Amino acid sequence: MTSSLISSRNAPLKATEQNAKASADFAAKLAETQALLRRAAAEFTPVTQASSLGAEDVVITHLINSLQLDIPVFVLETGALHTETLALLERTQAHSRAPIVVYRPVQESVIQFVRDQGQDAMYKSIDQRKACCGVRKMAPLARALTGQRAWITGLRQEQSTARAEVPLLDTSEEATKGLAKFNPLAKWTWGDVWHYIAENKVDYNPLHDQFFPSIGCAPCTRAISLGEEFRAGRWWWEDEAAKECGLHVKA
């Protein structure tokens, strides 16, 4: 990320200008990704894409639409997203061929959590932060995945050490949950992601222009500084090993 954070002296560069740099084998990676998405649509119905509306996810949604695949997309609207993310959600709903389904937490559960723990509970302990994620993300995720045979995510091996072994197709939970997970960008670099966005003029979250490589809920996301790790802006007050909300953590 170090080189990607360089800005011009006059004005900050856009994320596409900062980051777009395709790998030498990008064409092969793209073909592999397209083939994997076609396979998901053909062999794993019903299948859905989980989108956080981050850079990786807008690429996948664009691919689903351009390939005219019958794969719906779901977004977890936690009630704590940035206004920029909510605006992108509206634009995506307006222009996507694939249906965009929004799942929200149960309002009574959110109110009860805030009443009992406070709105800043996530800063008090990892357990309380994960409890907040449970109410706002995990419970809606369970509803989103009910009845699905597979789901598609934007996980990449480059994102963190915890994700370094992410496979293109993860079938490790098929026996226990009846659910496969496709990670079609697993081998892509950050430069590959932004090359695709730039080449295809994909709409993206403007927070990426402000050095937010990974974007979650507003209280739990900040911009990163020169030299920081990719996910340093997520739950920055916690130990690096704890930085997962549970969406991609196996029991």
Backbone bond lengths (Angstrom), bond angles and torsions (degrees), N, CA, C in turn:
res aa  C-N    CA-C-N  psi(-1)  N-CA   C-N-CA  omega(-1)  CA-C   N-CA-C  phi
1 M - - - 1.457 - - 1.529 112.48 -
2 T 1.344 117.26 -15.13 1.456 118.77 -173.84 1.521 111.78 -57.06
3 S 1.338 116.89 -52.24 1.455 119.55 -176.68 1.510 111.88 -66.96
4 S 1.335 117.62 -26.52 1.458 120.84 -176.25 1.514 112.73 -75.40
5 L 1.335 117.23 -11.03 1.452 119.75 -177.48 1.528 112.81 -96.02
6 I 1.320 116.61 5.57 1.459 119.66 -179.86 1.521 109.68 -75.23
7 S 1.315 117.99 130.45 1.455 122.78 179.02 1.521 109.74 -115.38
8 S 1.310 116.01 161.92 1.460 119.76 174.86 1.517 108.98 -73.92
9 R 1.324 116.75 163.33 1.456 120.02 -179.15 1.525 111.37 -71.77
10 N 1.300 116.97 -27.13 1.454 120.25 -175.95 1.528 112.79 -85.18
11 A 1.320 117.98 -43.89 1.456 121.76 -177.01 1.518 109.19 -155.35
12 P 1.333 116.93 148.55 1.466 119.42 177.87 1.520 110.67 -60.21
13 L 1.310 116.10 142.19 1.455 120.54 176.21 1.519 110.11 -77.99
14 K 1.317 116.44 151.84 1.454 120.40 174.19 1.526 109.22 -70.40
15 A 1.311 115.38 160.38 1.463 119.82 -177.93 1.522 111.65 -58.84
16 T 1.322 117.36 -35.57 1.458 120.02 178.11 1.527 111.09 -63.87
17 E 1.325 116.63 -37.10 1.459 120.85 179.70 1.525 111.47 -75.51
18 Q 1.325 116.10 -33.27 1.464 120.91 -179.03 1.524 112.09 -72.77
19 N 1.332 115.81 -40.22 1.463 119.69 -162.33 1.519 116.65 -114.46
20 A 1.339 118.57 -22.77 1.463 120.26 -172.05 1.525 111.66 -65.32
21 K 1.318 115.86 108.87 1.460 121.64 177.78 1.524 107.81 -156.59
22 A 1.314 114.98 100.66 1.465 119.65 -175.44 1.521 111.71 -70.29
23 S 1.330 115.66 145.59 1.456 121.33 172.52 1.527 109.42 -68.23
24 A 1.314 116.50 160.15 1.462 120.35 178.76 1.525 111.75 -60.45
25 D 1.328 116.39 -30.58 1.469 121.16 -178.58 1.527 112.05 -103.97
26 F 1.342 116.99 26.56 1.463 119.92 -176.91 1.517 112.41 -57.89
27 A 1.318 118.32 -42.05 1.465 120.69 -178.32 1.526 111.36 -58.66
28 A 1.317 116.38 -40.15 1.466 120.38 178.51 1.522 110.78 -67.90
29 K 1.325 116.60 -40.32 1.471 120.34 177.52 1.526 110.49 -62.37
30 L 1.331 116.83 -43.68 1.455 120.74 -179.70 1.526 110.85 -62.16
31 A 1.323 116.72 -44.00 1.464 120.52 178.96 1.525 110.78 -62.52
32 E 1.325 117.04 -40.02 1.463 121.72 178.53 1.526 110.54 -64.13
33 T 1.335 116.50 -41.90 1.455 121.60 178.84 1.520 111.31 -64.46
34 Q 1.317 116.90 -44.89 1.464 120.63 179.27 1.525 111.12 -61.65
35 A 1.331 116.22 -42.30 1.464 120.34 179.30 1.526 110.85 -64.27
36 L 1.333 116.40 -37.78 1.458 120.18 -179.84 1.530 111.20 -67.46
37 L 1.324 117.21 -40.22 1.461 120.67 178.09 1.526 110.96 -66.17
38 R 1.321 116.78 -39.85 1.468 119.92 176.25 1.523 110.63 -62.38
39 R 1.326 116.21 -40.16 1.465 119.87 178.77 1.521 110.92 -64.80
40 A 1.325 116.20 -41.87 1.466 120.23 178.64 1.527 110.52 -58.30
41 A 1.327 116.44 -44.79 1.461 121.06 -178.22 1.525 111.89 -69.35
42 A 1.328 116.99 -33.14 1.466 121.10 -175.08 1.522 113.42 -85.78
43 E 1.331 117.12 -34.83 1.461 120.21 -169.77 1.526 114.86 -114.18
44 F 1.331 118.50 -11.52 1.463 119.87 -173.01 1.527 112.92 -125.59
45 T 1.299 117.24 29.83 1.458 120.30 178.11 1.533 110.10 -70.41
46 P 1.349 118.75 139.14 1.459 126.51 -3.43 1.530 112.13 -79.21
47 V 1.325 114.18 139.26 1.457 121.96 179.76 1.516 107.81 -133.57
48 T 1.335 116.73 149.91 1.458 121.20 -178.54 1.520 109.92 -142.75
49 Q 1.319 116.48 153.91 1.464 121.00 174.80 1.518 110.38 -97.34
50 A 1.332 116.05 132.94 1.458 121.67 172.11 1.517 107.82 -92.45
51 S 1.327 117.31 118.76 1.466 120.54 -177.94 1.516 111.59 -119.87
52 S 1.338 115.64 127.55 1.459 121.70 171.28 1.521 110.16 -92.21
53 L 1.344 115.59 -1.53 1.468 123.20 -175.62 1.523 112.10 69.17
54 G 1.331 116.20 17.30 1.451 121.01 173.36 1.523 110.36 -78.92
55 A 1.322 117.00 178.30 1.464 121.67 -173.94 1.527 111.89 -57.71
56 E 1.327 117.15 -46.12 1.456 119.72 -179.13 1.528 111.13 -62.15
57 D 1.315 115.60 -42.73 1.460 119.58 -174.36 1.523 112.79 -70.92
58 V 1.339 117.88 -34.58 1.468 118.35 177.61 1.527 110.19 -68.80
59 V 1.327 117.40 -29.83 1.466 120.69 174.78 1.521 109.92 -64.45
60 I 1.333 116.90 -47.15 1.461 120.37 -178.55 1.524 110.96 -63.43
61 T 1.323 117.22 -43.70 1.464 120.07 178.59 1.519 110.68 -61.64
62 H 1.330 116.72 -40.50 1.466 120.46 177.75 1.529 110.61 -62.20
63 L 1.321 117.48 -41.37 1.462 121.59 178.12 1.526 110.99 -64.27
64 I 1.330 117.10 -43.67 1.466 121.10 177.96 1.524 110.30 -58.25
65 N 1.319 115.63 -44.03 1.458 119.95 179.72 1.525 112.33 -68.87
66 S 1.330 117.41 -43.91 1.463 120.30 -177.39 1.524 111.90 -68.26
67 L 1.326 117.08 -31.41 1.459 121.66 177.09 1.533 112.13 -85.16
68 Q 1.338 116.13 -3.97 1.463 122.96 179.69 1.536 111.54 54.25
69 L 1.314 114.44 47.25 1.459 120.81 179.05 1.526 109.67 -90.38
70 D 1.308 115.56 143.90 1.463 120.35 -179.94 1.525 109.97 -86.63
71 I 1.318 114.53 69.02 1.464 121.84 179.94 1.526 107.79 -124.39
72 P 1.323 118.38 111.75 1.469 119.75 176.57 1.522 110.95 -73.13
73 V 1.316 115.40 161.11 1.467 122.96 -178.19 1.522 108.26 -120.59
74 F 1.328 117.00 137.79 1.460 118.30 173.71 1.522 110.68 -121.69
75 V 1.318 114.42 147.96 1.464 123.29 179.29 1.516 108.57 -124.92
76 L 1.329 117.04 134.24 1.457 121.84 174.98 1.521 108.34 -90.88
77 E 1.322 115.73 105.50 1.471 120.44 178.95 1.518 106.70 -92.85
78 T 1.314 116.26 98.07 1.462 122.65 -167.04 1.523 114.38 -75.90
79 G 1.332 116.71 -12.40 1.455 120.16 -173.25 1.515 112.14 86.80
80 A 1.350 116.29 2.47 1.469 120.40 -179.42 1.528 111.15 -134.55
81 L 1.322 117.52 23.37 1.457 120.93 -178.59 1.531 111.21 -81.11
82 H 1.324 116.02 157.33 1.454 121.51 175.33 1.528 110.10 -64.86
83 T 1.315 116.52 152.58 1.467 120.03 176.98 1.527 110.41 -62.23
84 E 1.327 117.79 -32.76 1.467 120.90 177.93 1.527 111.08 -63.94
85 T 1.336 116.45 -37.69 1.461 120.38 178.87 1.520 110.67 -68.61
86 L 1.318 116.72 -41.73 1.467 120.84 179.21 1.525 111.14 -64.41
87 A 1.322 116.88 -37.68 1.461 120.35 178.18 1.531 110.42 -65.98
88 L 1.342 116.94 -40.63 1.460 120.62 177.37 1.525 110.42 -64.58
89 L 1.315 117.17 -37.85 1.463 120.96 177.09 1.531 110.37 -57.94
90 E 1.318 117.34 -46.09 1.456 120.95 179.84 1.532 110.98 -62.28
91 R 1.324 116.97 -43.28 1.466 120.10 179.64 1.524 111.00 -65.04
92 T 1.314 116.36 -38.67 1.458 120.40 179.22 1.521 110.81 -65.45
93 Q 1.320 116.80 -43.87 1.457 120.14 176.87 1.522 111.59 -60.10
94 A 1.324 116.13 -35.92 1.463 120.49 -176.59 1.527 112.52 -72.69
95 H 1.331 117.92 -29.06 1.464 119.74 -170.23 1.531 115.00 -117.40
96 S 1.307 119.20 -6.36 1.455 120.91 -175.89 1.531 111.90 -82.19
97 R 1.321 115.44 134.77 1.463 120.28 171.54 1.524 109.90 -68.30
98 A 1.324 115.97 -43.31 1.464 120.87 178.04 1.527 109.52 -70.23
99 P 1.314 118.74 139.54 1.465 120.78 176.95 1.527 110.97 -61.86
100 I 1.322 116.41 138.98 1.468 122.48 176.73 1.521 107.14 -110.51
101 V 1.320 116.38 110.01 1.459 122.05 -177.15 1.523 108.93 -102.89
102 V 1.309 117.41 129.45 1.464 121.84 -177.50 1.523 110.16 -105.26
103 Y 1.317 115.90 129.03 1.462 121.89 176.17 1.521 108.59 -113.42
104 R 1.317 115.94 132.25 1.463 121.95 -178.68 1.527 109.45 -120.61
105 P 1.328 117.49 156.11 1.461 119.72 176.21 1.523 110.64 -68.37
106 V 1.314 115.75 158.14 1.459 120.62 174.66 1.523 107.80 -67.09
107 Q 1.323 116.56 121.19 1.460 120.65 -172.74 1.522 112.40 -58.32
108 E 1.326 116.48 -39.73 1.465 120.14 -179.97 1.530 111.24 -62.50
109 S 1.339 116.19 -35.24 1.463 120.13 179.36 1.522 110.91 -68.62
110 V 1.336 116.97 -39.87 1.462 120.86 177.55 1.523 110.39 -64.06
111 I 1.327 116.42 -46.03 1.462 120.95 -179.42 1.523 110.62 -61.04
112 Q 1.329 116.67 -43.14 1.456 120.70 179.56 1.526 111.19 -64.30
113 F 1.339 116.24 -40.78 1.465 119.90 179.40 1.527 110.65 -63.19
114 V 1.328 117.12 -46.75 1.460 121.01 179.70 1.521 110.82 -63.68
115 R 1.336 116.78 -38.90 1.461 121.02 179.16 1.533 110.58 -62.78
116 D 1.330 115.58 -42.51 1.469 119.81 -175.87 1.531 113.29 -81.42
117 Q 1.346 115.94 -39.32 1.458 119.67 -170.43 1.534 113.93 -111.54
118 G 1.325 117.33 -19.35 1.463 120.66 -177.31 1.519 111.35 91.78
119 Q 1.330 116.65 158.50 1.461 120.56 -178.44 1.513 112.98 -71.98
120 D 1.323 118.00 -19.10 1.461 120.81 -179.88 1.517 112.09 -103.59
121 A 1.338 116.40 24.35 1.464 120.44 -177.37 1.517 112.23 -58.81
122 M 1.336 117.12 -32.03 1.469 120.32 -176.17 1.527 112.84 -61.73
123 Y 1.332 117.08 -22.07 1.463 120.46 -179.08 1.538 113.01 -88.03
124 K 1.328 116.46 -9.53 1.466 120.46 -172.90 1.520 113.14 -84.59
125 S 1.320 117.02 -37.38 1.461 120.35 179.11 1.517 108.63 -164.25
126 I 1.326 115.52 159.43 1.466 119.81 177.76 1.522 110.07 -62.93
127 D 1.336 117.44 -39.55 1.459 120.46 -179.94 1.523 111.56 -60.79
128 Q 1.327 116.81 -42.50 1.457 119.44 179.82 1.526 111.25 -70.46
129 R 1.331 116.55 -36.45 1.466 119.16 176.43 1.517 110.72 -63.38
130 K 1.337 116.29 -43.28 1.457 119.59 179.38 1.530 111.51 -68.18
131 A 1.313 116.05 -30.59 1.468 119.38 175.88 1.527 110.41 -65.90
132 C 1.325 115.90 -39.11 1.471 120.42 176.24 1.521 109.73 -63.30
133 C 1.339 117.03 -45.00 1.463 120.98 176.61 1.526 110.66 -60.90
134 G 1.319 115.92 -34.93 1.456 119.73 179.30 1.513 112.26 -62.26
135 V 1.314 116.21 -44.16 1.465 121.57 -179.65 1.518 110.83 -71.14
136 R 1.319 116.53 -45.33 1.467 120.55 -171.33 1.528 114.11 -87.41
137 K 1.340 117.71 -24.85 1.466 120.21 -175.33 1.527 113.69 -120.90
138 M 1.341 116.26 -52.43 1.454 118.96 -170.84 1.531 113.01 -67.56
139 A 1.319 117.20 -42.25 1.463 119.77 178.70 1.536 111.21 -64.21
140 P 1.347 119.18 -46.74 1.462 118.86 174.88 1.529 113.02 -62.38
141 L 1.348 117.71 -36.31 1.456 120.64 178.19 1.528 110.81 -60.19
142 A 1.319 116.56 -42.44 1.460 120.25 179.92 1.522 110.57 -58.94
143 R 1.325 116.56 -39.71 1.466 119.69 177.78 1.523 110.69 -68.07
144 A 1.329 116.31 -39.88 1.463 120.38 -178.01 1.525 112.09 -64.60
145 L 1.334 116.75 -32.73 1.464 120.65 -175.98 1.520 113.42 -93.83
146 T 1.312 117.72 -4.06 1.462 120.64 178.88 1.529 110.29 -60.70
147 G 1.306 116.37 126.04 1.458 121.38 178.38 1.515 114.98 84.15
148 Q 1.339 117.99 -2.78 1.459 121.08 -179.73 1.527 110.78 -85.83
149 R 1.311 115.25 149.80 1.455 120.86 174.78 1.530 111.18 -95.27
150 A 1.342 115.57 -25.78 1.466 120.15 -179.63 1.515 109.37 -156.84
151 W 1.346 115.27 159.66 1.456 120.34 173.53 1.517 109.57 -136.99
152 I 1.328 115.21 158.09 1.457 122.91 -174.61 1.521 108.51 -117.47
153 T 1.324 116.66 131.03 1.464 120.98 -177.47 1.527 110.84 -126.51
154 G 1.316 115.78 169.23 1.456 122.19 178.56 1.521 113.68 -99.27
155 L 1.311 117.60 20.60 1.467 120.20 -179.87 1.525 110.99 -61.95
156 R 1.333 115.29 138.77 1.463 122.27 176.37 1.521 109.58 -130.73
157 Q 1.311 116.59 147.44 1.463 121.25 -179.36 1.516 112.02 -63.71
158 E 1.312 117.07 -28.39 1.457 122.25 -175.60 1.526 112.81 -77.42
159 Q 1.339 118.21 -14.13 1.461 120.88 -170.70 1.528 113.86 -65.86
160 S 1.318 116.90 -37.77 1.467 119.98 -179.14 1.516 108.78 -165.65
161 T 1.341 115.96 166.69 1.455 119.86 178.18 1.526 111.02 -64.23
162 A 1.338 116.31 -31.39 1.467 120.09 179.70 1.524 112.00 -68.17
163 R 1.338 116.47 -19.42 1.465 120.44 -177.30 1.530 112.37 -110.98
164 A 1.311 116.47 11.47 1.463 121.24 -173.31 1.522 113.29 -63.89
165 E 1.327 117.42 -23.22 1.469 120.96 -178.27 1.524 112.43 -107.60
166 V 1.321 117.65 16.65 1.467 120.70 -179.25 1.531 109.99 -57.96
167 P 1.346 117.82 124.54 1.467 119.92 179.42 1.526 111.18 -89.21
168 L 1.320 116.27 164.95 1.462 120.59 175.62 1.525 110.75 -64.39
169 L 1.315 116.86 -39.22 1.462 122.06 177.58 1.519 108.69 -132.48
170 D 1.316 115.73 119.05 1.462 122.63 -178.51 1.517 108.75 -106.75
171 T 1.329 116.21 111.56 1.466 121.07 -179.75 1.530 111.67 -108.91
172 S 1.328 116.88 15.12 1.461 121.02 -173.89 1.530 113.39 -67.07
173 E 1.344 117.10 -19.81 1.461 119.61 -179.31 1.529 112.99 -110.94
174 E 1.326 116.39 13.49 1.466 118.98 178.05 1.520 111.17 -65.91
175 A 1.328 116.65 -40.55 1.462 119.74 -177.37 1.518 111.99 -69.59
176 T 1.341 117.40 -37.67 1.468 120.71 -175.74 1.523 112.98 -89.00
177 K 1.349 116.92 -34.70 1.456 119.98 -175.65 1.523 113.63 -118.76
178 G 1.346 116.24 -6.95 1.451 119.75 -176.94 1.511 112.49 65.28
179 L 1.347 116.22 30.90 1.458 120.99 -171.40 1.528 110.46 -136.62
180 A 1.324 116.09 123.32 1.460 121.43 173.21 1.519 108.97 -98.21
181 K 1.324 115.82 156.39 1.466 120.52 -179.72 1.523 109.64 -126.75
182 F 1.326 115.72 121.65 1.458 121.87 175.48 1.528 109.18 -95.33
183 N 1.330 115.21 132.58 1.464 121.76 176.82 1.526 107.91 -124.24
184 P 1.331 117.50 74.55 1.467 120.40 -169.17 1.521 115.56 -66.29
185 L 1.337 117.67 -16.29 1.470 120.64 178.04 1.526 111.77 -104.22
186 A 1.312 117.46 16.69 1.467 121.27 -174.05 1.524 112.57 -51.97
187 K 1.318 117.72 -38.46 1.467 121.57 -175.47 1.529 112.93 -94.01
188 W 1.325 117.56 -3.99 1.466 119.98 -177.17 1.520 110.89 -74.22
189 T 1.318 115.91 147.27 1.455 121.23 171.23 1.528 108.97 -89.97
190 W 1.331 116.01 168.61 1.465 121.34 174.82 1.540 109.73 -60.84
191 G 1.305 115.97 -37.26 1.459 120.01 176.88 1.519 112.29 -64.17
192 D 1.337 117.19 -38.00 1.465 121.34 176.71 1.526 111.09 -61.72
193 V 1.331 115.63 -45.16 1.471 120.83 -179.34 1.519 110.45 -57.17
194 W 1.327 115.88 -47.97 1.460 119.71 -176.00 1.515 112.27 -76.72
195 H 1.315 117.68 -26.42 1.461 120.06 172.28 1.519 109.71 -62.19
196 Y 1.324 116.29 -44.69 1.473 119.68 179.65 1.529 110.35 -63.98
197 I 1.324 116.90 -43.98 1.467 120.66 179.74 1.525 110.58 -60.16
198 A 1.335 116.05 -44.74 1.460 120.28 -178.46 1.526 111.50 -67.20
199 E 1.334 116.78 -44.97 1.460 120.97 -176.69 1.524 111.95 -65.90
200 N 1.329 116.50 -34.16 1.463 120.77 -174.89 1.525 113.35 -104.50
201 K 1.346 115.72 5.02 1.466 121.53 178.27 1.531 111.13 52.35
202 V 1.311 115.59 48.75 1.458 122.02 -179.11 1.528 109.72 -77.97
203 D 1.316 117.00 132.85 1.466 121.80 176.38 1.527 108.64 -65.82
204 Y 1.328 117.35 137.65 1.466 120.21 -178.65 1.519 110.50 -143.16
205 N 1.319 115.52 167.62 1.461 122.20 -178.66 1.535 110.01 -69.67
206 P 1.336 118.43 121.83 1.474 120.05 -178.54 1.527 113.42 -63.64
207 L 1.321 118.23 -13.45 1.463 119.50 174.75 1.525 111.17 -61.87
208 H 1.338 117.17 -25.51 1.462 119.66 176.27 1.527 110.91 -62.25
209 D 1.322 117.07 -29.58 1.465 120.20 177.78 1.524 111.88 -69.89
210 Q 1.342 116.41 -17.21 1.469 122.35 -177.70 1.524 111.60 -104.77
211 F 1.343 116.91 24.78 1.465 123.51 176.11 1.528 113.34 69.25
212 F 1.329 116.11 38.75 1.455 122.55 169.39 1.527 107.13 -106.67
213 P 1.328 119.48 87.80 1.470 119.10 -179.89 1.523 112.48 -71.47
214 S 1.325 117.20 -33.63 1.464 122.85 179.82 1.523 107.97 -122.05
215 I 1.337 116.18 122.78 1.462 120.37 -171.67 1.520 110.05 -121.48
216 G 1.326 115.78 123.65 1.461 121.32 175.80 1.511 109.83 -124.74
217 C 1.324 116.44 -136.81 1.463 120.81 176.52 1.535 109.40 -70.67
218 A 1.322 116.22 148.84 1.469 121.02 -176.08 1.532 113.31 -58.11
219 P 1.350 119.94 -44.38 1.471 118.28 -178.01 1.525 113.88 -67.66
220 C 1.328 116.35 -15.59 1.464 120.15 -172.48 1.522 113.09 -115.60
221 T 1.330 117.39 15.56 1.464 121.79 -177.44 1.522 110.04 -135.25
222 R 1.319 116.36 134.37 1.469 121.08 174.27 1.517 108.70 -136.97
223 A 1.317 115.77 166.58 1.460 120.97 173.92 1.529 109.08 -69.08
224 I 1.327 116.39 155.72 1.457 120.21 176.52 1.523 109.73 -104.11
225 S 1.312 115.19 160.83 1.460 121.72 -179.28 1.519 110.35 -106.18
226 L 1.303 115.37 168.91 1.452 121.76 179.98 1.520 111.00 -53.51
227 G 1.324 116.39 124.72 1.453 121.41 176.34 1.511 115.31 92.15
228 E 1.339 118.27 -9.93 1.465 119.82 179.80 1.519 110.77 -76.51
229 E 1.332 115.22 157.11 1.448 121.20 178.76 1.520 111.18 -68.21
230 F 1.334 115.33 161.01 1.464 123.03 -175.00 1.525 112.48 -53.16
231 R 1.334 117.71 -44.72 1.462 121.56 -175.85 1.523 112.51 -102.22
232 A 1.330 116.93 21.05 1.467 120.79 -179.02 1.521 112.22 -63.44
233 G 1.316 117.44 -25.56 1.454 120.89 -179.42 1.507 115.03 -83.00
234 R 1.317 118.12 -2.12 1.455 122.20 177.53 1.529 108.94 -98.37
235 W 1.344 116.49 123.75 1.472 122.30 178.72 1.533 109.82 46.29
236 W 1.320 115.48 52.77 1.464 122.14 -170.40 1.527 113.30 -62.97
237 W 1.325 118.18 -16.39 1.462 121.23 -178.67 1.533 111.69 -86.86
238 E 1.332 117.19 -2.91 1.461 120.69 -177.56 1.522 111.19 -103.14
239 D 1.331 114.59 165.00 1.451 121.30 173.85 1.525 109.61 -64.86
240 E 1.318 116.78 144.92 1.463 122.05 -176.09 1.528 112.30 -54.81
241 A 1.325 117.05 -37.33 1.457 120.77 -176.57 1.525 113.32 -68.79
242 A 1.332 117.40 -17.41 1.467 120.73 -175.90 1.522 113.11 -93.84
243 K 1.319 117.73 -1.82 1.462 121.31 -168.48 1.525 113.75 -79.13
244 E 1.304 116.90 65.32 1.453 122.86 170.80 1.528 107.14 -141.46
245 C 1.330 115.63 144.35 1.459 118.94 -179.90 1.517 111.61 -88.03
246 G 1.334 117.14 -15.29 1.454 120.76 -177.97 1.511 114.06 116.07
247 L 1.326 116.72 -15.87 1.467 119.81 -178.09 1.524 112.10 -60.67
248 H 1.337 116.74 -33.97 1.457 120.43 -175.37 1.521 111.49 -122.16
249 V 1.304 116.36 26.67 1.464 121.20 178.58 1.529 108.61 -105.18
250 K 1.326 115.84 126.15 1.460 119.60 179.98 1.513 109.97 -84.82
251 A 1.329 114.37 142.08 1.459 119.59 178.99 1.511 109.72 -67.57
